[in-house]
Amino acid sequence: MSPNKASSPAAKDPVNRFEADLKALEDIVAKMEAGDLPLEESLALFERGMALTRACRQTLEQAELRVNRLAAAGGDGTGGEADA
């Protein structure tokens, strides 16, 4: 993990941040599934994985709210731009 995560492009763009967090979570799962980690490292990875899961869930919830707002604003479900 980069020490300047907050200044990376992934930290500024929610889509890139989500994808980076999801990739990190996949890496953690792979390491833990291998089963050859010391207990302390497993616990630290588990804790990091839970934090990443919360971050991903929050990003998805925000995206869902945004989609719902856009759908509601379109009224008829077309979003108003589909006819162009």
Buried (B, 14 or more C-beta within 10 A) or exposed (E): EEEEEEEEEBBEEBEEBBBBBBEBBEEBEEBBEEEEEEEEEBEEBEEBBEEBBEBBEEBEEEEEEEEEEEEEEEEEEEEEEEEE
